[in-house]
Amino acid sequence: MIRINENYLKLKSSYLFSEISRRVNAFQEEHPDREIIRMGIGDVTLPLPSEIIKAFHAGVEEMADSKTFRGYGPEQGYDFLRETVAQNDYRSRGADISTDEVFISDGAKCDTGNFQELFSNDTRIAIPDPVYPVYVDTNVMAGRTGINNNGRYENLVYMNCTNANGFIPELPSEEVDLIYLCFPNNPTGAVITKEQLKSWVEFAHKNRALILYDAAYESFIRDNSLPKTIYEIDGAREVAVEFRSFSKTAGFTGTRCAFTVVPKDCMAYDATGNKHSIHSMWNRRHTTKFNGVSYPVQKAAEAVYSPEGKKQVKEIIDYYMENAKIIKEKMTALGYESTGGDNSPYIWINTKTDSWKFFDMLLTKLGIVCTPGEGFGRCGEGYIRISAFNDRENVVKAMEKISGL
Ligand code: MLT
């Protein structure tokens, strides 16, 4: 008899963004003539810029010629992309990251979800609340939690992120081994200063813990005093793994390319206290379970860093950030408090009411899709997240509709 992994029974029946899709599709089916503006999932709307498309096409052409055709590539990614990433995203900012510490993948969702499997089942995990649900659900699937009681899983250490602490988690008062941090934050749009990040790196050193640092939204940082990578902090190489993505930065949500940085100085321990290299373990996992990102996609990703590619990508980011400004200003004028939107494409809005009810109201009355804060955790109750990834026309129209409420 085939038996199930019963940890799956502890999960909510569907993933947050699948549940939102289900509700939106049901509404659209009942009201086929109603226009729907989607500001829920953070999915880009602008096409890939021409410089990236040119490189993508060139990569495809190489695959059509027997002299340049390629079969399996290195699982960790081609050196041309790993080196470009290490140089442009890290060494140019004074962060000492080598080419072979960069692992190319098909998404930060997969990497943040998969990374936990390197660690023991009794790992004590610190999770911000609200949180990108992937960090929690993948640990539930792996059996590291008890059941869900009132929106919180047993055996997880939740770090409340509220208006009172500026949506920045405080250092846990108990010992933890694995810490998930995401800045600029999804969903709150909050950003962390170098000083605050330094205290996390010190905490991790003291506890021999590891920080999983999700920096998928770093390209939206406008304030130059803020850290773009955790490796700008001294000592982070020993205690932090960083996740990045081309999805939001360069419009790759449908093209799929991301990377994870695993410094060789990061160590984890076995039951007798012996050190093991996390880099070697991730390399072992990656080469066993992943066959690399397609060559044309990696060529397209490399073009993000060419002088013209950088310029075009910046224009796209500026466009979305102008959307964010429009949303934030309008919601503020309507009397809603919010965070995010300044260094992040997400605006986290206090609705002072049940977040799913507000979601349903926006959908049924105005045809606008947002993300209900409660879907990100208990501390998200009362909030909604609006995504700035949309066409300008839709953003302006949505804000006019909300103003008319
Ligand atoms: C989000 O809307 O939170 C993200 O688009 C989800 C993701 O990147 O997987």
Residues whose N, C-alpha, C, O or C-beta is under 5 A from the ligand:
A	BS01	MLT	G40 I41 G42 D43 K109
